[in-house]
Amino acid sequence: MRKQYPGNFKAKVALEAIRSEDTIAELSSKYEIHRALVMRWKKEALSALPDIFGTGKEREQKDQQKLIEELYMQIGQLKVENDWLKKNLNKLGR
């Protein structure tokens, strides 16, 4: 079973990796984790920075896009259910 690390621990390691005071190998040795984890957490932290400092409008647009995608998924699911109900209602003799 894989060990799961809390978010604050990941953030601490990623921040130290971004600062570049220690090498990736030194950080992985210091925290007793694999180098790949240090590199992944650093990459995730760096890729999340634009979202953190993005404008409210950008965040609002992303939220709206996510809502639209979820609603389209619900529409698709409801259409499938509706078609199935119509098909089976006809089998019952209506």
Phi and psi in degrees as a GROMACS rama.xvg file:
@    title "Ramachandran Plot"
@    xaxis  label "Phi"
@    yaxis  label "Psi"
@TYPE xy
-74.7261  144.172  ARG-2
-80.257  135.931  LYS-3
-106.098  135.07  GLN-4
-106.569  141.567  TYR-5
-68.0502  154.92  PRO-6
-58.649  -37.9411  GLY-7
-67.3624  -31.9391  ASN-8
-68.5381  -44.9453  PHE-9
-59.9923  -42.6475  LYS-10
-63.1306  -41.3607  ALA-11
-62.3931  -47.1672  LYS-12
-65.1498  -44.2524  VAL-13
-61.751  -41.8133  ALA-14
-63.6241  -41.7976  LEU-15
-64.7529  -37.2823  GLU-16
-67.2826  -37.6217  ALA-17
-66.8235  -38.7308  ILE-18
-64.2092  -25.9977  ARG-19
62.6239  26.0836  SER-20
-73.7888  -33.5423  GLU-21
-117.801  155.141  ASP-22
-75.5794  166.363  THR-23
-59.4606  -41.7139  ILE-24
-62.9756  -41.5006  ALA-25
-65.0333  -41.2225  GLU-26
-66.6377  -41.1227  LEU-27
-65.4244  -35.729  SER-28
-70.414  -42.986  SER-29
-60.1857  -43.166  LYS-30
-99.4125  2.15613  TYR-31
55.9598  49.4793  GLU-32
-132.014  162.221  ILE-33
-70.8677  147.128  HIS-34
-57.9202  -34.6005  ARG-35
-61.3203  -35.5289  ALA-36
-65.6219  -43.5416  LEU-37
-60.3054  -45.9891  VAL-38
-65.5264  -40.4988  MET-39
-65.1849  -45.0655  ARG-40
-65.3871  -37.625  TRP-41
-63.6836  -45.5695  LYS-42
-62.4873  -43.7002  LYS-43
-62.6494  -41.3587  GLU-44
-64.9739  -44.3692  ALA-45
-65.7676  -36.6285  LEU-46
-74.0318  -22.6439  SER-47
-84.3085  -17.8398  ALA-48
-57.5732  -44.1702  LEU-49
-60.2094  -35.2651  PRO-50
-68.0177  -36.6789  ASP-51
-65.369  -41.3665  ILE-52
-98.0164  6.96979  PHE-53
-67.1339  162.145  GLY-54
-74.0541  160.464  THR-55
-60.4025  -33.1941  GLY-56
-65.2109  -41.8304  LYS-57
-63.0787  -44.1418  GLU-58
-63.5129  -40.6804  ARG-59
-63.4856  -40.6302  GLU-60
-64.548  -41.2293  GLN-61
-63.9234  -42.8226  LYS-62
-62.5791  -41.9788  ASP-63
-65.3562  -40.7171  GLN-64
-63.9427  -41.0034  GLN-65
-63.2073  -42.6741  LYS-66
-62.4068  -42.6871  LEU-67
-60.3169  -44.8559  ILE-68
-61.7721  -42.9637  GLU-69
-63.7356  -40.3915  GLU-70
-66.7687  -39.7079  LEU-71
-62.6043  -38.082  TYR-72
-63.6051  -42.4472  MET-73
-64.1699  -41.1635  GLN-74
-60.0968  -45.0668  ILE-75
-60.3651  -44.8211  GLY-76
-63.3763  -44.0105  GLN-77
-65.2363  -36.0378  LEU-78
-64.3045  -44.048  LYS-79
-61.1138  -45.7848  VAL-80
-63.3253  -41.698  GLU-81
-62.9427  -45.6876  ASN-82
-61.2204  -41.6711  ASP-83
-63.5475  -43.2684  TRP-84
-64.1831  -42.2121  LEU-85
-60.6016  -44.4807  LYS-86
-62.5837  -46.1935  LYS-87
-75.5186  -26.0365  ASN-88
-67.1308  -38.8484  LEU-89
-64.9347  -33.3877  ASN-90
-68.0152  -26.7583  LYS-91
-79.9549  -5.23957  LEU-92
98.6518  16.2389  GLY-93
